[in-house]
Amino acid sequence: MGFLHRSLACCDCNLSFAFSVDEQGLGAELGFENPRRCRSCRSSLEDSRRAFRDDSAPRLNGLRAGLFNGTDINTTFPVTTTSLRA
């Protein structure tokens, strides 16, 4: 399939950006459609999503607290002397 260099309009900033032949070929191989955002708007969107994701849930020993339903590890997994015996 032959691709031609195209110019598309960004849905966020309305500026035109280049959609190169190489990008079109790679997108076709991976099954993607035409991009809707320019590189800078796409990068800004990814940064804001990453910042929200990183700050949205409190961490507990490097893991999201939601893995333990927001409770303390000690109350989630009680350790008794009987459970330590083989």
N, C-alpha and C positions, 0 to 999 in steps of 0.2 A: 504494500500500500504506500503510495507516495504522499508525503506530507509537505506542506508549504509553510514558510515562516508566516505567523499570524500575529496580529495585535488585538488584545482583548481588553475590556474595560473592567477595572476592579469594582466589586460590588460595595466596598466600604468607602474608598476615597474617590472613586469615579475617574481615576487616572488610567491611561492606557499603559499596558505592559506587554512585553514581547513574550510570545509563546513559541519557542524555537522548535526546529525540526527534531532535534535530539530529545527535547522534553516531550514532544508529542509521541515520538516512537516509544520512549520509556513508559509513558502513561498508557499507551495502547497495549503494551506487553503486560502491564500490571492490572489492566482493566479499569483504569481511571477515566473519568470524563474530563472535560476542559476545566482548568482551575478557575475559581471565582474571584480569588484575591491575588493581589500582587505580592511579591516576596516580603516587602516591609510590613504590610498589613497582616499577612499570614504569620510572620515572625512575632508581631505584637500580640496577636490572638493566642499563639502558643505560649508566649511568656505569661500572659495574664491567666491562662488556664493552669499553667504550671504553678504560679504563685498561689492561686486559690486552692489548688489541690494540696500543696505543701503546707498551707496554713489552716486548712479547714478542719482537720482532725487532730486532737492532741495525741502525742506520742507517748508510748509506754515502753521503755527499754528498747527504743529504736523501731518498735512496731506500732501500728495504729491501734489505739485503745479500742476501737470498734471490734477488733478481733476477739476481745474478751468481753464484749457487750458493755464496755465502759466500767467494768468492775475491776477490782484489784486482782492480780494474779493469785495471791494467796487465798482469796475467797473463792476464786473460780476453780482452782485445783487444790483442794485441801490436802495437806500431807499429815498423815497420822502415823504413829509407830506401827500400827498393824498393816498399813499399806506399804511399808518399807521392808517387811519381812518377806523372805523368799519362800 
